[in-house]
């Protein structure tokens, strides 16, 4: 299995695990907020969609730039060789403020956001065919909080982010799912 295949498989597994748990909630449970400042399952799932869509787009932009002999970001690779968990530990606050582009803002039924999040699996499937292991070191536009990522790190972030919000979901809905 190539590095690229391993990364995409990890994202797929993380998405599957998240969707399995959120699917155990009724619509009423998914809309329930444990506190005014805590997101519910609908908001978490909507956020995951927007964040992942943006991350995937940043990879496509980097690949497109490469095909034109350009780059989308130049500078010091401050996260070279670090795991995603280490990068997050070094760059995020305990309760990070979500960038506006990834903020939940539309609401609606949980079934819609589950479907939208699942739809990104097809986008990633096409992207995986476009990428080779040699492309993993291409720099992408910087992450709004953590800064510069290469494609490998962007893909690791997609997996990490799904797993992080699965843990959040399990904390909020303890005993229900």
Beta strands, then each sheet from edge to edge (+ up, - down):
end
